[in-house]
Amino acid sequence: MLRADLHVHSCHSGLTGNLAFLRSLDCYSEPDAVYRQARARGMDLVTITDHDSIDGVLELLSCRPDATDVFMGEEISCWWPGTSLEVHVAAYGHTESDHRELQRLRTNVHDVLAYLRAQRILAAVNHPFHFYRGQVPLDQYVQLLTTAGGVEARNGAMLRAQNELTATLAASLRAEGSRCGMVAGSDSHTLRRVGLTWTAAAGTTREAFLASLRDGGGEPGGRHGTWVSLSADVYGVVAHYWASLAGLTRQRHSVSRRALGLGFSLLSLPFQFTPAFVAAAQQSSEAAHCREYARALVGDRAPALGAMEGEQA
């Protein structure tokens, strides 16, 4: 069995959506530092799944051109047409030309999944109940998960309740005859949690590992998320943003942008508890939604969903 953290970010993941005027990166981790941390944590294989970018993996491969333990990864931000539903689709083992085509198609998640199926590219829907709030009927959304070929059944930034709902749903879909593989990853935006959540699958090479995952042979392992771990990631990104203002990271700011960032940081110092409060409130809300989805699914899904709903309550 080989292990890989199948959901991890680097400094190529773009800008954070929060307080966009500050131009803070979503992650400040250097690709080679991600590699070294993953290997130090016992990962046999390494990928980077930046938001709508493969530059992190390409940079890593340029640093380690002979590496046989690195493979392509990406987290594609897609949309369900005509709705506000954002769906994050992970792709693995694809090419640069595939990346360009997937970026062209990502305004329609159905087109993205159809392309991935046609090209036999390993794919999974990441944290499937993170953005879902009933924008489309639940049965239609579950059908999308069956067409994706896989779901992220354990995300190191998501609560155990959300991860277990996804894993149990995937197991019930398998029992109904659908091919629904399970993957896992830390979803770490700092180096702190890289390699603490992983996917194990049979194989002795990266190609065999990916083939095993395409056949549904992935086994999620490692840690679930808590509001504490999520808050720590947020504060880690904030600390690196401050370092970027001081010129200590690869991100460079203009004089005016640096002055704006420093001024905002000083003014917001009395409110530095806010990210922890927001993380706790967000995950409490997500736990409630997971209980709601479990109740909706229990009527026509595996009995295990009913048992899980009781545990969550």
VOBA-1610 file (N, C-alpha, C; in pm, whole numbers, padded with zeros to 5 digits, always signed):
BEGIN
Met+00084-00120+00000Met+00000+00000+00000Met+00087+00125+00000Leu+00052+00221-00083Leu+00119+00350-00086Leu+00026+00456-00030Arg+00086+00562+00027Arg+00007+00671+00084Arg+00038+00802+00013Ala-00065+00887+00000Ala-00047+01022-00053Ala-00153+01112+00007Asp-00112+01234+00041Asp-00206+01339+00080Asp-00259+01398-00050Leu-00385+01371-00081Leu-00440+01407-00212Leu-00509+01543-00214His-00490+01622-00110His-00551+01756-00111His-00462+01850-00031Val-00373+01918-00100Val-00281+02009-00031Val-00249+02125-00125His-00230+02243-00067His-00212+02364-00146His-00071+02420-00133Ser-00038+02508-00228Ser+00090+02578-00226Ser+00066+02726-00257Cys+00175+02800-00270Cys+00165+02944-00296Cys+00111+02974-00436His+00082+02872-00515His+00024+02892-00648His-00129+02879-00648Ser-00191+02879-00529Ser-00337+02862-00521Ser-00413+02993-00537Gly-00345+03101-00570Gly-00415+03226-00596Gly-00440+03307-00471Leu-00524+03409-00485Leu-00553+03500-00375Leu-00670+03448-00293Thr-00668+03479-00164Thr-00780+03442-00079Thr-00902+03527-00113Gly-01020+03468-00101Gly-01142+03541-00132Gly-01184+03636-00022Asn-01127+03620+00096Asn-01162+03708+00208Asn-01076+03833+00203Leu-01141+03948+00216Leu-01069+04076+00216Leu-00977+04085+00094Ala-01037+04071-00023Ala-00959+04062-00147Ala-00871+04185-00169Phe-00911+04301-00117Phe-00834+04423-00139Phe-00694+04415-00078Leu-00674+04323+00018Leu-00541+04308+00079Leu-00446+04228-00010Arg-00501+04154-00107Arg-00421+04073-00198Arg-00335+03971-00124Ser-00395+03908-00023Ser-00327+03800+00050Ser-00341+03671-00029Leu-00234+03594-00034Leu-00241+03464-00099Leu-00326+03367-00017Asp-00386+03271-00085Asp-00465+03169-00018Asp-00376+03074+00061Cys-00251+03062+00018Cys-00153+02975+00083Cys-00014+03028+00048Tyr+00079+03017+00142Tyr+00215+03066+00120Tyr+00319+02954+00117Ser+00275+02830+00120Ser+00371+02718+00124Ser+00444+02702-00008Glu+00576+02691-00002Glu+00656+02667-00121Glu+00638+02521-00165Pro+00628+02496-00297Pro+00606+02358-00344Pro+00708+02258-00291Asp+00836+02292-00292Asp+00935+02196-00245Asp+00923+02173-00095Ala+00879+02277-00020Ala+00858+02259+00124Ala+00740+02165+00149Val+00636+02173+00063Val+00523+02080+00073Val+00573+01937+00050Tyr+00657+01920-00050Tyr+00711+01787-00081Tyr+00788+01732+00039Arg+00878+01814+00093Arg+00962+01766+00203Arg+00879+01734+00327Gln+00776+01815+00353Gln+00691+01788+00469Gln+00609+01661+00449Ala+00556+01643+00330Ala+00477+01522+00302Ala+00563+01396+00317Arg+00682+01399+00262Arg+00769+01283+00274Arg+00810+01259+00418Ala+00836+01366+00493Ala+00873+01351+00633Ala+00759+01293+00715Arg+00635+01315+00670Arg+00518+01261+00741Arg+00482+01122+00693Gly+00564+01060+00612Gly+00539+00922+00572Gly+00464+00903+00442Met+00445+01010+00364Met+00378+00994+00235Met+00475+00934+00133Asp+00430+00831+00063Asp+00513+00767-00038Asp+00511+00843-00170Leu+00398+00908-00197Leu+00380+00986-00320Leu+00334+01125-00284Val+00359+01220-00373Val+00327+01360-00345Val+00259+01424-00465Thr+00155+01501-00437Thr+00094+01587-00538Thr+00059+01719-00472Ile+00027+01819-00552Ile-00020+01948-00503Ile-00147+01980-00579Thr-00252+02017-00508Thr-00382+02042-00571Thr-00420+02188-00552Asp-00351+02276-00622Asp-00381+02418-00612Asp-00513+02450-00680His-00573+02561-00640His-00698+02605-00701His-00673+02647-00845Asp-00729+02570-00940Asp-00728+02606-01082Asp-00588+02636-01135Ser-00490+02565-01082Ser-00352+02586-01124Ser-00274+02456-01107Ile-00183+02431-01203Ile-00090+02320-01190Ile+00053+02371-01174Asp+00067+02502-01152Asp+00200+02562-01144Asp+00281+02508-01025Gly+00211+02476-00915Gly+00281+02422-00799Gly+00348+02290-00830Val+00276+02200-00898Val+00334+02070-00935Val+00444+02090-01038Leu+00422+02178-01136Leu+00524+02201-01239Leu+00652+02257-01177Glu+00639+02347-01081Glu+00757+02400-01014Glu+00829+02291-00936Leu+00751+02206-00869Leu+00811+02095-00794Leu+00886+02001-00888Leu+00828+01971-01002Leu+00893+01882-01098Leu+01016+01946-01160Ser+01014+02079-01172Ser+01133+02146-01225Ser+01247+02141-01123Cys+01211+02141-00993Cys+01313+02128-00887Cys+01363+01985-00876Arg+01275+01889-00906Arg+01307+01748-00892Arg+01271+01675-01022Pro+01345+01703-01130Pro+01307+01648-01261Pro+01309+01497-01269Asp+01383+01431-01183Asp+01391+01285-01188Asp+01299+01217-01087Ala+01214+01295-01022Ala+01127+01238-00917Ala+01026+01141-00978Thr+01018+01025-00919Thr+00918+00927-00962Thr+00805+00916-00859Asp+00810+01002-00757Asp+00708+00997-00652Asp+00616+01119-00655Val+00617+01194-00766Val+00533+01313-00780Val+00439+01293-00898Phe+00313+01332-00882Phe+00219+01326-00995Phe+00131+01450-00996Met+00074+01478-01111Met-00005+01599-01133Met-00132+01597-01048Gly-00169+01715-00997Gly-00293+01730-00924Gly-00346+01871-00941Glu-00474+01888-00916Glu-00537+02019-00931Glu-00674+02016-00866Glu-00717+02127-00807Glu-00853+02141-00757Glu-00925+02243-00844Ile-01023+02194-00920Ile-01092+02277-01019Ile-01219+02334-00956Ser-01230+02465-00954Ser-01348+02533-00899Ser-01453+02539-01009Cys-01561+02462-00993Cys-01665+02450-01095Cys-01796+02507-01043Trp-01890+02523-01135Trp-02022+02576-01099Trp-02131+02489-01159Trp-02239+02475-01084Trp-02360+02410-01137Trp-02435+02518-01212Pro-02452+02505-01343Pro-02509+02614-01423Pro-02645+02663-01371Gly-02660+02794-01371Gly-02787+02854-01331Gly-02810+02862-01183Thr-02709+02825-01103Thr-02723+02828-00957Thr-02598+02892-00896Ser-02601+02907-00764Ser-02484+02958-00691Ser-02399+02845-00636Leu-02426+02720-00677Leu-02357+02605-00621Leu-02217+02590-00681Glu-02116+02603-00595Glu-01978+02581-00636Glu-01939+02438-00599Val-01875+02371-00691Val-01833+02233-00671Val-01683+02225-00700His-01606+02174-00604His-01462+02161-00623His-01431+02018-00665Val-01375+02005-00784Val-01343+01874-00841Val-01191+01857-00844Ala-01141+01752-00782Ala-00998+01721-00786Ala-00970+01631-00906Ala-00861+01661-00976Ala-00817+01578-01088Ala-00672+01537-01063Tyr-00638+01416-01103Tyr-00504+01362-01077Tyr-00450+01290-01200Gly-00320+01310-01225Gly-00254+01237-01334Gly-00284+01291-01472His-00335+01414-01482His-00368+01470-01611His-00248+01547-01668Thr-00267+01606-01786Thr-00159+01676-01855Thr-00184+01826-01858Glu-00086+01901-01906Glu-00102+02045-01918Glu-00214+02080-02016Ser-00228+02006-02124Ser-00337+02033-02219Ser-00472+02002-02156Asp-00479+01895-02075Asp-00602+01865-02002Asp-00637+01981-01909His-00536+02033-01839His-00558+02146-01748His-00621+02264-01821Arg-00567+02298-01937Arg-00621+02413-02012Arg-00765+02389-02053Glu-00797+02268-02096Glu-00935+02238-02136Glu-01029+02239-02017Leu-00984+02186-01903Leu-01068+02184-01783Leu-01096+02325-01734Gln-00999+02414-01745Gln-01022+02553-01706Gln-01123+02620-01798Arg-01122+02583-01923Arg-01219+02637-02017Arg-01361+02590-01986Leu-01371+02468-01934Leu-01503+02407-01911Leu-01560+02433-01772Arg-01483+02490-01681Arg-01520+02484-01539Arg-01643+02566-01500Thr-01699+02645-01590Thr-01824+02713-01558Thr-01941+02615-01555Asn-01918+02492-01601Asn-02023+02389-01600Asn-01962+02260-01545Val-01996+02226-01421Val-01937+02109-01355Val-01968+01981-01431His-02084+01974-01497His-02120+01854-01572His-02025+01835-01691Asp-01987+01944-01757Asp-01893+01935-01868Asp-01755+01892-01820Val-01715+01943-01706Val-01585+01905-01649Val-01581+01756-01621Leu-01685+01704-01555Leu-01688+01561-01521Leu-01697+01475-01646Ala-01771+01522-01746Ala-01780+01446-01871Ala-01644+01437-01939Tyr-01568+01547-01937Tyr-01435+01545-01997Tyr-01343+01449-01922Leu-01346+01455-01789Leu-01261+01368-01709Leu-01293+01221-01734Arg-01423+01189-01747Arg-01461+01050-01776Arg-01411+01009-01913Ala-01429+01096-02012Ala-01389+01062-02149Ala-01239+01038-02160Gln-01161+01114-02081Gln-01015+01101-02086Gln-00962+01000-01985Arg-01052+00937-01911Arg-01014+00839-01807Arg-00916+00899-01707Ile-00946+01022-01665Ile-00864+01091-01565Ile-00929+01072-01429Leu-00848+01034-01331Leu-00897+01014-01195Leu-00954+01144-01141Ala-01075+01139-01086Ala-01141+01260-01035Ala-01218+01228-00909Ala-01239+01331-00828Ala-01320+01317-00707Ala-01378+01453-00673Val-01498+01453-00616Val-01558+01578-00567Val-01507+01602-00425Asn-01438+01711-00405Asn-01384+01743-00273Asn-01492+01799-00181His-01478+01771-00051His-01569+01818+00055His-01710+01847+00000Pro-01781+01742-00044Pro-01905+01762-00122Pro-02016+01836-00049Phe-02016+01837+00085Phe-02124+01906+00156Phe-02078+02039+00217His-01965+02090+00170His-01915+02217+00224His-01990+02336+00164Phe-02012+02334+00032Phe-02079+02446-00036Phe-02227+02417-00062Tyr-02266+02291-00050Tyr-02405+02256-00083Tyr-02501+02305+00024Arg-02599+02385-00018Arg-02702+02436+00073Arg-02840+02428+00008Gly-02864+02319-00064Gly-02994+02300-00127Gly-03013+02378-00254Gln-02904+02424-00318Gln-02919+02501-00442Gln-02983+02420-00554Val-02966+02287-00548Val-03034+02195-00639Val-03091+02083-00553Pro-03190+02011-00601Pro-03245+01900-00522Pro-03136+01802-00480Leu-03148+01750-00359Leu-03044+01664-00304Leu-03022+01539-00389Asp-03130+01482-00442Asp-03113+01361-00523Asp-03035+01389-00650Gln-03051+01510-00707Gln-02973+01545-00825Gln-02826+01564-00789Tyr-02802+01620-00672Tyr-02663+01640-00629Tyr-02596+01506-00602Val-02667+01414-00540Val-02611+01281-00516Val-02582+01211-00648Gln-02668+01232-00747Gln-02644+01173-00879Gln-02514+01226-00939Leu-02487+01355-00917Leu-02360+01412-00965Leu-02242+01338-00903Leu-02251+01308-00774Leu-02142+01238-00706Leu-02117+01102-00768Thr-02223+01035-00813Thr-02205+00903-00874Thr-02136+00913-01010Thr-02157+01026-01081Thr-02094+01041-01212Thr-01950+01087-01201Ala-01910+01138-01084Ala-01773+01189-01068Ala-01671+01076-01060Gly-01715+00960-01014Gly-01623+00847-01000Gly-01560+00837-00863Gly-01565+00945-00786Gly-01507+00942-00652Gly-01545+01064-00571Val-01534+01052-00440Val-01558+01164-00350Val-01447+01170-00246Glu-01425+01288-00192Glu-01331+01303-00083Glu-01402+01266+00046Ala-01374+01146+00095Ala-01445+01092+00211Ala-01383+01135+00342Arg-01263+01193+00337Arg-01203+01248+00459Arg-01120+01371+00420Asn-01160+01484+00475Asn-01090+01609+00451Asn-01040+01660+00585Gly-00910+01688+00595Gly-00850+01725+00722Gly-00891+01860+00776Ala-00970+01937+00698Ala-01021+02065+00747Ala-01170+02058+00779Met-01234+01944+00747Met-01377+01929+00769Met-01405+01848+00895Leu-01520+01873+00955Leu-01559+01801+01075Leu-01577+01651+01048Arg-01558+01570+01153Arg-01581+01426+01143Arg-01722+01398+01091Ala-01822+01475+01136Ala-01960+01450+01094Ala-01975+01462+00943Gln-01913+01564+00884Gln-01923+01581+00739Gln-01848+01470+00666Asn-01729+01436+00714Asn-01652+01329+00651Asn-01723+01195+00659Glu-01782+01166+00774Glu-01848+01036+00790Glu-01977+01029+00709Leu-02047+01142+00694Leu-02164+01144+00607Leu-02122+01109+00465Thr-02014+01171+00416Thr-01968+01146+00280Thr-01924+01001+00264Ala-01848+00949+00360Ala-01799+00812+00351Ala-01914+00712+00352Thr-02013+00737+00438Thr-02126+00644+00446Thr-02210+00651+00320Leu-02228+00770+00267Leu-02301+00784+00142Leu-02229+00712+00029Ala-02097+00728+00022Ala-02019+00659-00082Ala-02034+00508-00071Ala-02030+00458+00053Ala-02046+00314+00073Ala-02184+00266+00029Ser-02287+00347+00057Ser-02422+00307+00017Ser-02439+00311-00135Leu-02374+00409-00201Leu-02380+00416-00346Leu-02311+00294-00408Arg-02201+00252-00347Arg-02134+00131-00394Arg-02225+00010-00382Ala-02296+00003-00270Ala-02387-00109-00248Ala-02498-00111-00351Glu-02532+00005-00404Glu-02636+00014-00507Glu-02581-00010-00647Gly-02450-00032-00657Gly-02390-00064-00787Gly-02317+00049-00854Ser-02310+00167-00790Ser-02239+00279-00849Ser-02090+00268-00819Arg-02008+00315-00911Arg-01865+00320-00887Arg-01834+00453-00819Cys-01806+00447-00692Cys-01782+00569-00614Cys-01660+00547-00525Gly-01543+00583-00576Gly-01422+00567-00499Gly-01411+00670-00389Met-01323+00645-00292Met-01303+00736-00180Met-01157+00778-00171Val-01136+00908-00160Val-01001+00962-00140Val-01002+01050-00016Ala-00882+01094+00024Ala-00870+01176+00144Ala-00746+01265+00132Gly-00752+01380+00199Gly-00638+01470+00200Gly-00653+01573+00309Ser-00543+01638+00341Ser-00542+01731+00454Ser-00611+01863+00424Asp-00617+01903+00296Asp-00667+02036+00257Asp-00590+02144+00333Ser-00461+02123+00349Ser-00381+02214+00430Ser-00336+02334+00347His-00356+02452+00405His-00311+02576+00343His-00186+02629+00411Thr-00131+02553+00503Thr+00000+02579+00562Thr+00072+02445+00566Leu+00196+02445+00608Leu+00271+02319+00617Leu+00231+02237+00739Arg+00159+02298+00831Arg+00134+02237+00962Arg+00062+02103+00951Arg-00036+02089+00859Arg-00117+01967+00855Arg-00087+01879+00733Val+00011+01917+00653Val+00044+01836+00534Val+00078+01693+00577Gly+00014+01596+00514Gly+00044+01456+00541Gly-00021+01397+00664Leu-00106+01474+00733Leu-00175+01421+00851Leu-00308+01354+00815Thr-00354+01376+00692Thr-00471+01305+00638Thr-00429+01254+00500Trp-00463+01130+00467Trp-00407+01072+00346Trp-00502+00969+00285Thr-00464+00926+00165Thr-00529+00815+00096Thr-00428+00702+00081Ala-00468+00582+00115Ala-00384+00463+00093Ala-00447+00381-00020Ala-00361+00327-00105Ala-00410+00242-00214Ala-00299+00146-00255Ala-00339+00034-00314Ala-00243-00068-00354Ala-00156-00018-00469Gly-00031-00064-00471Gly+00059-00030-00581Gly+00201-00013-00532Thr+00294-00021-00626Thr+00434+00002-00594Thr+00489+00121-00671Thr+00409+00179-00761Thr+00449+00296-00838Thr+00333+00395-00837Arg+00362+00520-00878Arg+00255+00620-00883Arg+00149+00580-00985Glu+00191+00517-01097Glu+00095+00476-01198Glu+00002+00367-01144Ala+00058+00272-01071Ala-00025+00166-01013Ala-00116+00222-00904Phe-00065+00316-00828Phe-00145+00381-00723Phe-00266+00450-00785Leu-00245+00528-00890Leu-00356+00599-00955Leu-00454+00501-01019Ala-00402+00393-01076Ala-00490+00292-01135Ala-00577+00227-01028Ser-00518+00201-00912Ser-00594+00142-00802Ser-00706+00236-00757Leu-00676+00367-00752Leu-00778+00464-00714Leu-00889+00471-00818Arg-00853+00463-00946Arg-00956+00464-01051Arg-01048+00344-01039Asp-00995+00234-00985Asp-01078+00114-00966Asp-01154+00116-00834Gly-01147+00227-00762Gly-01221+00239-00636Gly-01149+00183-00517Gly-01016+00166-00525Gly-00942+00100-00418Gly-00883+00191-00312Gly-00925+00314-00305Gly-00870+00406-00206Gly-00925+00386-00066Glu-00839+00403+00034Glu-00880+00392+00174Glu-00840+00520+00247Pro-00939+00600+00292Pro-00908+00724+00364Pro-00844+00695+00499Gly-00750+00780+00541Gly-00687+00764+00671Gly-00643+00898+00728Gly-00612+00897+00856Gly-00561+01017+00920Gly-00667+01101+00988Arg-00634+01226+01014Arg-00715+01313+01100Arg-00834+01376+01029His-00939+01398+01109His-01050+01483+01068His-01017+01626+01113Gly-01101+01721+01071Gly-01078+01860+01109Gly-01156+01899+01233Thr-01114+02008+01295Thr-01185+02072+01406Thr-01179+02221+01384Trp-01256+02295+01460Trp-01250+02440+01444Trp-01113+02492+01488Val-01047+02420+01578Val-00914+02460+01622Val-00813+02447+01507Ser-00815+02333+01436Ser-00721+02313+01327Ser-00748+02410+01212Leu-00876+02437+01186Leu-00910+02532+01081Leu-00863+02672+01119Ser-00885+02710+01244Ser-00839+02842+01290Ser-00688+02854+01280Ala-00617+02747+01315Ala-00471+02750+01309Ala-00423+02773+01166Asp-00491+02713+01068Asp-00456+02737+00929Asp-00477+02884+00893Val-00591+02939+00936Val-00621+03079+00904Val-00515+03170+00963Tyr-00482+03148+01090Tyr-00381+03233+01154Tyr-00243+03212+01090Gly-00216+03091+01043Gly-00091+03066+00973Gly-00080+03147+00844Val-00191+03152+00768Val-00191+03232+00645Val-00176+03380+00678Val-00245+03426+00784Val-00232+03566+00825Val-00087+03599+00860Ala-00021+03511+00934Ala+00119+03533+00972Ala+00208+03542+00848His+00183+03457+00750His+00263+03461+00628His+00231+03587+00547Tyr+00108+03634+00554Tyr+00075+03760+00486Tyr+00155+03875+00547Trp+00161+03878+00679Trp+00243+03981+00745Trp+00388+03969+00702Ala+00437+03846+00690Ala+00574+03826+00644Ala+00592+03879+00502Ser+00489+03863+00418Ser+00498+03914+00281Ser+00505+04067+00280Leu+00436+04131+00374Leu+00443+04277+00383Leu+00584+04322+00420Ala+00654+04237+00495Ala+00792+04268+00534Ala+00893+04224+00429Gly+00844+04170+00316Gly+00934+04128+00209Gly+01002+03995+00233Leu+00944+03910+00318Leu+01008+03784+00355Leu+00956+03664+00277Thr+00863+03684+00185Thr+00812+03576+00101Thr+00831+03613-00045Arg+00796+03520-00134Arg+00813+03549-00276Arg+00711+03652-00325Gln+00598+03667-00254Gln+00499+03767-00295Gln+00554+03906-00269Arg+00546+03992-00368Arg+00594+04129-00354Arg+00478+04227-00367His+00473+04326-00276His+00368+04426-00277His+00426+04561-00316Ser+00345+04643-00381Ser+00387+04780-00407Ser+00392+04856-00275Val+00454+04973-00275Val+00463+05054-00154Val+00325+05089-00102Ser+00235+05129-00192Ser+00100+05166-00150Ser+00024+05045-00095Arg+00041+04928-00161Arg-00028+04808-00114Arg+00027+04764+00021Arg+00159+04779+00042Arg+00219+04744+00170Arg+00167+04837+00280Ala+00156+04966+00248Ala+00105+05062+00347Ala-00040+05030+00383Leu-00120+04994+00282Leu-00260+04957+00307Leu-00267+04834+00397Gly-00185+04732+00365Gly-00186+04609+00444Gly-00142+04632+00587Leu-00036+04708+00605Leu+00012+04736+00740Leu-00090+04816+00819Gly-00150+04915+00754Gly-00251+04997+00822Gly-00370+04914+00865Phe-00419+04829+00774Phe-00533+04744+00808Phe-00498+04648+00920Ser-00378+04590+00914Ser-00335+04495+01016Ser-00330+04560+01153Leu-00280+04681+01159Leu-00272+04751+01287Leu-00411+04783+01340Leu-00499+04830+01252Leu-00634+04866+01294Leu-00714+04743+01340Ser-00682+04627+01282Ser-00761+04506+01313Ser-00703+04425+01427Leu-00591+04468+01483Leu-00529+04391+01592Leu-00625+04361+01707Pro-00711+04456+01749Pro-00802+04424+01860Pro-00905+04317+01827Phe-00916+04282+01697Phe-01020+04187+01655Phe-00961+04057+01602Gln-00840+04024+01647Gln-00774+03904+01595Gln-00838+03774+01643Phe-00934+03783+01733Phe-01009+03664+01774Phe-01112+03626+01668Thr-01142+03717+01575Thr-01252+03697+01480Thr-01238+03570+01396Pro-01119+03540+01337Pro-01110+03416+01258Pro-01148+03290+01334Ala-01107+03281+01461Ala-01142+03164+01541Ala-01293+03157+01563Phe-01354+03272+01588Phe-01499+03276+01608Phe-01572+03235+01481Val-01525+03288+01365Val-01588+03256+01238Val-01574+03106+01207Ala-01455+03049+01234Ala-01433+02906+01208Ala-01526+02821+01293Ala-01540+02857+01421Ala-01628+02780+01510Ala-01773+02789+01464Ala-01817+02910+01427Ala-01955+02928+01383Ala-01981+02854+01252Gln-01884+02860+01160Gln-01899+02792+01031Gln-01911+02642+01049Gln-01826+02585+01132Gln-01829+02439+01146Gln-01951+02394+01226Ser-02000+02476+01318Ser-02124+02444+01387Ser-02240+02440+01289Ser-02243+02537+01197Ser-02347+02541+01095Ser-02338+02419+01004Glu-02214+02381+00966Glu-02198+02266+00877Glu-02241+02136+00945Ala-02217+02124+01075Ala-02261+02005+01147Ala-02413+01994+01144Ala-02481+02109+01159Ala-02628+02109+01154Ala-02676+02069+01015His-02612+02120+00912His-02652+02083+00776His-02630+01935+00750Cys-02521+01879+00803Cys-02494+01736+00784Cys-02605+01651+00846Arg-02652+01692+00963Arg-02763+01619+01026Arg-02888+01627+00939Glu-02910+01743+00879Glu-03026+01762+00789Glu-03015+01670+00668Tyr-02896+01664+00606Tyr-02878+01581+00487Tyr-02889+01433+00523Ala-02839+01394+00639Ala-02850+01255+00681Ala-02997+01216+00695Arg-03079+01306+00753Arg-03222+01275+00767Arg-03289+01263+00631Ala-03247+01349+00535Ala-03307+01345+00402Ala-03268+01218+00327Leu-03149+01168+00351Leu-03099+01053+00278Leu-03138+00920+00340Val-03171+00919+00469Val-03189+00794+00541Val-03306+00713+00488Gly-03405+00781+00429Gly-03523+00709+00384Gly-03497+00611+00274Asp-03401+00644+00184Asp-03379+00557+00069Asp-03233+00518+00051Arg-03153+00538+00155Arg-03013+00499+00146Arg-02982+00391+00250Ala-02855+00360+00261Ala-02813+00252+00350Ala-02853+00278+00494Pro-02893+00173+00569Pro-02929+00191+00710Pro-02820+00257+00792Ala-02695+00244+00749Ala-02585+00305+00824Ala-02601+00455+00836Leu-02669+00517+00739Leu-02692+00661+00748Leu-02780+00695+00867Gly-02875+00608+00898Gly-02960+00632+01013Gly-02881+00625+01142Ala-02792+00527+01152Ala-02708+00516+01270Ala-02618+00636+01283Met-02566+00685+01170Met-02477+00801+01174Met-02551+00925+01219Glu-02676+00939+01173Glu-02753+01056+01213Glu-02770+01061+01364Gly-02794+00944+01426Gly-02806+00940+01570Gly-02677+00979+01640Glu-02563+00934+01584Glu-02434+00968+01644Glu-02410+01118+01634Gln-02443+01180+01519Gln-02420+01323+01503Gln-02507+01403+01597Ala-02632+01359+01614Ala-02724+01431+01703Ala-02675+01427+01847
//
